[in-house]
Amino acid sequence: MNKIIAFAIVLVATLLIFLIANNNINLGSSSISSSAVKISAEECIAGKATLYFLSTCPVCKEQKQVLGNSFDKLNTVDCGSESETIKCYNAGITSVPVWIIDGKRIKGVQTIEQLKELTGC
């Protein structure tokens, strides 16, 4: 019986050491693994900002180029798209590109760094 208890204690201790070493448990706080709660800048910005644009607009094309691969991860509305024109109308969009962040309109090309600052991401 004592051998079983000793084996169980060693097994639990080994498991705890493994979890702590791999940052899957944080003793002394109620937080979970930092990797589990991190979201990308794009996900954060997408949750707080919307870009209204026209695919035929030269400045909008520049905006898309500046954002690179991040563009497809962000919340965007193509005002030239038949299915999205109503969204632009309802939002009162009269020029593009324009970002709506916290109800404020930010016109022109923005970098990811500028968007992170504007959204608090």
GROMACS elastic network, one bead per residue, 0.5 to 0.9 nm:
[ bonds ]
;  ai    aj funct       b0    kb
    1     4     6  0.52280   500
    1     5     6  0.64933   500
    1     6     6  0.87337   500
    2     5     6  0.51583   500
    2     6     6  0.60848   500
    2     7     6  0.84880   500
    3     6     6  0.50727   500
    3     7     6  0.60015   500
    3     8     6  0.85577   500
    4     7     6  0.50603   500
    4     8     6  0.61457   500
    4     9     6  0.86626   500
    5     8     6  0.50790   500
    5     9     6  0.62201   500
    5    10     6  0.86612   500
    6     9     6  0.51677   500
    6    10     6  0.62316   500
    6    11     6  0.85722   500
    7    10     6  0.51639   500
    7    11     6  0.60814   500
    7    12     6  0.86744   500
    8    11     6  0.50061   500
    8    12     6  0.61532   500
    8    13     6  0.85133   500
    9    12     6  0.52289   500
    9    13     6  0.60591   500
    9    14     6  0.84985   500
   10    13     6  0.50971   500
   10    14     6  0.60293   500
   10    15     6  0.85483   500
   11    14     6  0.51711   500
   11    15     6  0.62086   500
   11    16     6  0.87174   500
   12    15     6  0.50684   500
   12    16     6  0.61930   500
   12    17     6  0.86493   500
   13    16     6  0.51475   500
   13    17     6  0.61913   500
   13    18     6  0.85889   500
   14    17     6  0.51615   500
   14    18     6  0.61575   500
   14    19     6  0.86638   500
   15    18     6  0.50867   500
   15    19     6  0.61901   500
   15    20     6  0.86310   500
   16    19     6  0.51111   500
   16    20     6  0.60745   500
   16    21     6  0.84398   500
   16    25     6  0.81839   500
   17    20     6  0.52067   500
   17    21     6  0.59906   500
   17    22     6  0.85634   500
   18    21     6  0.51638   500
   18    22     6  0.62166   500
   18    23     6  0.87002   500
   18    24     6  0.86079   500
   19    22     6  0.52155   500
   19    23     6  0.62138   500
   19    24     6  0.51035   500
   19    25     6  0.57332   500
   19    26     6  0.87203   500
   20    23     6  0.51266   500
   20    24     6  0.60126   500
   20    25     6  0.53038   500
   20    26     6  0.66153   500
   20    27     6  0.78676   500
   21    24     6  0.77300   500
   21    25     6  0.85284   500
   22    25     6  0.79266   500
   23    26     6  0.68597   500
   23    33     6  0.62100   500
   23    34     6  0.79068   500
   23    35     6  0.86928   500
   24    32     6  0.72264   500
   24    33     6  0.51092   500
   24    34     6  0.82905   500
   24    35     6  0.86955   500
   25    31     6  0.81729   500
   25    32     6  0.64051   500
   25    33     6  0.61309   500
   26    29     6  0.62002   500
   26    30     6  0.74415   500
   26    31     6  0.66359   500
   26    32     6  0.67247   500
   26    33     6  0.71110   500
   27    30     6  0.78167   500
   27    31     6  0.87418   500
   28    31     6  0.88584   500
   29    32     6  0.85023   500
   31    34     6  0.78698   500
   32    35     6  0.85131   500
   32    36     6  0.70931   500
   32    37     6  0.77329   500
   33    36     6  0.53836   500
   33    37     6  0.71281   500
   34    37     6  0.55706   500
   34    38     6  0.63941   500
   35    38     6  0.54857   500
   35    39     6  0.86370   500
   36    39     6  0.84690   500
   39    42     6  0.81551   500
   39    43     6  0.62532   500
   39    44     6  0.67322   500
   40    43     6  0.51888   500
   40    44     6  0.63411   500
   40    45     6  0.86436   500
   41    44     6  0.50804   500
   41    45     6  0.60440   500
   41    46     6  0.84134   500
   41   112     6  0.80322   500
   41   116     6  0.69299   500
   41   121     6  0.63081   500
   42    45     6  0.51123   500
   42    46     6  0.59009   500
   42    47     6  0.85459   500
   42    70     6  0.63699   500
   42    71     6  0.84907   500
   42    73     6  0.60599   500
   42    74     6  0.60500   500
   42   112     6  0.80389   500
   42   116     6  0.86557   500
   42   121     6  0.88526   500
   43    46     6  0.50656   500
   43    47     6  0.62984   500
   43    48     6  0.89165   500
   43    73     6  0.69958   500
   43    74     6  0.70704   500
   44    47     6  0.52946   500
   44    48     6  0.66794   500
   44    49     6  0.87654   500
   44    74     6  0.89951   500
   44   116     6  0.82291   500
   44   119     6  0.81148   500
   44   120     6  0.87038   500
   44   121     6  0.58252   500
   45    48     6  0.51906   500
   45    49     6  0.56980   500
   45    50     6  0.84312   500
   45    74     6  0.68990   500
   45    75     6  0.80937   500
   45   112     6  0.86323   500
   45   115     6  0.68551   500
   45   116     6  0.66294   500
   45   119     6  0.63468   500
   45   120     6  0.84355   500
   45   121     6  0.64738   500
   46    49     6  0.54926   500
   46    50     6  0.68331   500
   46    73     6  0.71870   500
   46    76     6  0.84443   500
   47    50     6  0.83330   500
   47    74     6  0.83096   500
   47    75     6  0.75226   500
   48    75     6  0.86575   500
   48   100     6  0.84723   500
   48   101     6  0.61399   500
   48   102     6  0.69955   500
   48   119     6  0.62816   500
   48   120     6  0.89704   500
   48   121     6  0.88176   500
   49    74     6  0.80862   500
   49    75     6  0.67010   500
   49    76     6  0.86249   500
   49    99     6  0.65328   500
   49   100     6  0.55778   500
   49   102     6  0.73561   500
   49   115     6  0.83625   500
   49   119     6  0.72107   500
   50    74     6  0.74990   500
   50    76     6  0.54500   500
   50    77     6  0.72789   500
   50    98     6  0.82831   500
   50    99     6  0.54923   500
   50   100     6  0.52736   500
   50   101     6  0.68428   500
   51    74     6  0.79466   500
   51    75     6  0.63777   500
   51    77     6  0.61555   500
   51    78     6  0.84238   500
   51    96     6  0.86903   500
   51    97     6  0.68820   500
   51    98     6  0.58174   500
   51   100     6  0.65708   500
   51   101     6  0.89884   500
   52    60     6  0.89341   500
   52    75     6  0.89009   500
   52    76     6  0.59216   500
   52    78     6  0.60752   500
   52    79     6  0.65360   500
   52    88     6  0.71100   500
   52    93     6  0.75674   500
   52    95     6  0.86575   500
   52    96     6  0.62734   500
   52    97     6  0.57125   500
   52    98     6  0.53767   500
   52    99     6  0.62346   500
   52   100     6  0.79486   500
   53    56     6  0.87371   500
   53    57     6  0.75047   500
   53    59     6  0.89971   500
   53    60     6  0.58469   500
   53    61     6  0.87927   500
   53    63     6  0.89834   500
   53    76     6  0.75172   500
   53    77     6  0.63049   500
   53    78     6  0.50928   500
   53    79     6  0.58209   500
   53    80     6  0.78449   500
   53    95     6  0.82792   500
   53    96     6  0.50946   500
   53    98     6  0.68321   500
   53    99     6  0.88368   500
   54    57     6  0.52841   500
   54    58     6  0.87256   500
   54    60     6  0.63396   500
   54    61     6  0.83100   500
   54    77     6  0.82979   500
   54    78     6  0.52496   500
   54    79     6  0.53778   500
   54    80     6  0.53385   500
   54    81     6  0.80837   500
   54    96     6  0.68073   500
   54    97     6  0.73894   500
   55    58     6  0.81921   500
   55    60     6  0.66884   500
   55    61     6  0.67202   500
   55    78     6  0.65677   500
   55    79     6  0.81250   500
   55    80     6  0.68093   500
   55    81     6  0.85238   500
   56    59     6  0.89745   500
   56    60     6  0.75822   500
   56    61     6  0.74048   500
   56    80     6  0.79802   500
   57    60     6  0.51011   500
   57    61     6  0.62313   500
   57    62     6  0.87369   500
   57    96     6  0.77821   500
   57    97     6  0.82442   500
   58    61     6  0.50431   500
   58    62     6  0.63570   500
   58    63     6  0.87448   500
   59    63     6  0.62626   500
   59    64     6  0.87155   500
   59    96     6  0.79776   500
   59    97     6  0.69693   500
   59   108     6  0.75857   500
   59   109     6  0.72478   500
   60    64     6  0.62312   500
   60    65     6  0.85639   500
   60    96     6  0.69412   500
   60    97     6  0.54543   500
   60   108     6  0.82569   500
   60   109     6  0.75001   500
   61    64     6  0.50489   500
   61    65     6  0.61717   500
   61    66     6  0.86255   500
   62    66     6  0.61044   500
   62    67     6  0.86294   500
   62   109     6  0.72415   500
   63    66     6  0.51237   500
   63    67     6  0.62898   500
   63    68     6  0.86413   500
   63    71     6  0.86537   500
   63    97     6  0.76260   500
   63   108     6  0.79133   500
   63   109     6  0.50532   500
   63   110     6  0.68454   500
   63   111     6  0.80174   500
   64    67     6  0.52219   500
   64    68     6  0.61661   500
   64    69     6  0.87386   500
   64    70     6  0.86774   500
   64    71     6  0.60284   500
   64   109     6  0.87229   500
   65    68     6  0.50472   500
   65    69     6  0.85901   500
   65    71     6  0.82519   500
   66    71     6  0.86153   500
   66   109     6  0.79020   500
   66   110     6  0.78052   500
   66   111     6  0.63789   500
   66   112     6  0.83002   500
   67    70     6  0.53470   500
   67    71     6  0.52542   500
   67    72     6  0.88908   500
   67   110     6  0.81863   500
   67   111     6  0.64403   500
   67   112     6  0.65675   500
   68    71     6  0.58403   500
   68    72     6  0.83946   500
   69    72     6  0.63642   500
   69    73     6  0.76282   500
   70    73     6  0.52751   500
   70    74     6  0.65887   500
   70   112     6  0.81576   500
   71    74     6  0.54880   500
   71    75     6  0.83525   500
   71    76     6  0.81276   500
   72    75     6  0.80150   500
   72    76     6  0.81866   500
   73    76     6  0.88269   500
   76    99     6  0.89824   500
   77    80     6  0.87688   500
   77    81     6  0.82917   500
   77    84     6  0.64223   500
   77    85     6  0.83848   500
   77    87     6  0.75623   500
   77    88     6  0.74619   500
   78    81     6  0.54611   500
   78    82     6  0.88098   500
   78    83     6  0.88732   500
   78    84     6  0.62422   500
   78    85     6  0.73828   500
   78    88     6  0.81841   500
   79    82     6  0.77807   500
   79    83     6  0.86737   500
   79    84     6  0.57780   500
   79    86     6  0.80188   500
   79    87     6  0.75977   500
   79    88     6  0.57030   500
   79    89     6  0.84255   500
   79    93     6  0.85675   500
   79    96     6  0.86727   500
   80    83     6  0.86078   500
   80    84     6  0.72767   500
   80    85     6  0.61625   500
   81    84     6  0.52571   500
   81    85     6  0.59271   500
   82    85     6  0.55471   500
   82    86     6  0.81133   500
   83    86     6  0.72696   500
   83    87     6  0.84524   500
   84    87     6  0.53014   500
   84    88     6  0.68154   500
   84    89     6  0.89483   500
   85    88     6  0.52693   500
   85    89     6  0.63157   500
   85    90     6  0.86927   500
   86    90     6  0.59752   500
   86    91     6  0.84248   500
   87    90     6  0.51341   500
   87    91     6  0.60943   500
   87    92     6  0.86232   500
   87    93     6  0.87564   500
   88    91     6  0.50659   500
   88    92     6  0.61915   500
   88    93     6  0.52381   500
   88    94     6  0.82395   500
   89    92     6  0.51148   500
   89    93     6  0.60347   500
   89    94     6  0.82146   500
   90    93     6  0.77511   500
   93    96     6  0.74761   500
   93    98     6  0.78764   500
   95    98     6  0.68812   500
   95   107     6  0.80991   500
   96    99     6  0.85714   500
   96   107     6  0.71152   500
   96   108     6  0.73350   500
   97   106     6  0.86333   500
   97   107     6  0.60724   500
   97   108     6  0.54973   500
   97   109     6  0.69360   500
   98   105     6  0.63391   500
   98   106     6  0.55635   500
   98   108     6  0.60430   500
   98   109     6  0.80899   500
   99   104     6  0.79211   500
   99   105     6  0.56331   500
   99   106     6  0.50073   500
   99   107     6  0.62812   500
   99   108     6  0.80276   500
   99   109     6  0.89931   500
   99   110     6  0.85976   500
  100   103     6  0.57999   500
  100   104     6  0.54488   500
  100   106     6  0.64087   500
  100   107     6  0.88213   500
  101   104     6  0.52437   500
  101   105     6  0.65891   500
  101   106     6  0.74941   500
  101   118     6  0.75074   500
  101   119     6  0.67657   500
  102   105     6  0.85204   500
  102   119     6  0.79566   500
  106   109     6  0.89203   500
  106   110     6  0.86555   500
  107   110     6  0.84347   500
  110   113     6  0.80638   500
  110   114     6  0.59224   500
  110   115     6  0.64256   500
  111   114     6  0.51106   500
  111   115     6  0.61851   500
  111   116     6  0.85529   500
  112   116     6  0.60310   500
  112   117     6  0.86238   500
  113   116     6  0.50512   500
  113   117     6  0.63533   500
  113   118     6  0.86686   500
  114   117     6  0.51443   500
  114   118     6  0.61060   500
  114   119     6  0.85742   500
  115   119     6  0.59308   500
  115   120     6  0.81193   500
  115   121     6  0.79144   500
  116   119     6  0.53355   500
  116   120     6  0.56622   500
  117   120     6  0.51221   500
  117   121     6  0.65259   500
  118   121     6  0.79111   500
